[in-house]
């Protein structure tokens, strides 16, 4: 019975991972004609992958990953709010501010993983 429980748990975990991967893949689909939005979304996806890889290989602990994911969620929320104000587009200033925040977050992720 113990082996059956492990197998069922493994199957459930695999199913959840696949469904989470599918939802992330949908978020990464670029919107034609919105290069600033696509750029910010691609950078957020890349940083999420870096966080997941750092946590998986042990170079980043759960607390660090949670903090970085919270920062990325904040940036995504700001992006959504800016897009809503401008009919689905980002102004150059908004794009600049979001990229500056992404740069800061990217450096923090890098520094955490090198320690």
N, C-alpha and C positions, 0 to 999 in steps of 0.2 A: 504494500500500500504506500510505503514511503517513496518508492521509485515512481509510482503513479502520480503522487502529489507533486513531486519535483517536475515531472514531465508536464503536468497540467499548468504549473506555475511558469515554466519555461515557455510553453505555448502562449499563455496569456501575456507574458512580457514581450514576446516576439510580436504578437498582434498589436499591442499598444505601440511598440516602437515603429512598426510599419505604418500605422495610422497617423502617428505624429509626424513621421517623415513625409507622408503624403500631404498633410496640411501645410508643412513648411514649404514643400515644393510648389504648392498653389500660391503661397505668398510671394515667391520669388519670380512669378510670371511677370515679365515686363509689360508695361502699358505702352503701346506704340504712341510715339509723339510726345512723350513726357520725360525727356532725358534727365532732368534734375530729380524727379521722383524716382526714376529707375536707379539712378546713381546712389541715392541715399538708401533705398531698399536693398540694393546689392551689397552695400557696405555693412548694413545691419545683419544681413544673412551671413556674410563672411565672418563677422565678429561672433555671431552665435556659434558658428562652426569652430572657431578658434577656442571659444570658451568650453564647448563640449569636448574638444580634443584635449585641452589642458586638464580638464577634470578626469577624463578617461585615462590619460597616461600618468596622472599623479603629480603633474607640475603645478596644479592649481587645486586648492581645497574647495569644499562645498560653500563655505562662507564667502570666499572670494568670487566664486562663480555666481552666487546669488546676488551679490552686490553689482557685479558687471551686467548681469541680466536685467536687474532693476534699472540700471542706467540706460541700457539699450531700450527698455520698454518706455522709459521717460522720453527718450529721443523719438521713438516711433509715435508716441502720443503727441508730441509737439509737431511732428511732421503731419499727422492726420489733421490736427487743428489748423495748421497753416494751409494745407490743401483745401480744407472746407471753406476757408475765407476767400480763396482764389479760384474756385471752380475746378478743383482737381490739379492745380498747378502750384509750383513753388516759385516765389520771386527770387531774384539773385541774392538778395540780402538774407532771406530765409534759408536758402541753400547754403550760403556761406556760414551762417550761424550753426546750422545742423552739422555741416562738415567739420567745423571747429570742435563741436562737442564729440563727434565721432573720432576725430584725431586724438583728443584728450583720452577718450575711453580706450582707443587702440593702444596708446602708449602705456596706459595702466595695465592692460592685459599682457602686453609684452614684458613689462617689468616684473609682473607677478610670476610669469612663467619662467623667467631666467633665474629666479632666486632659488 
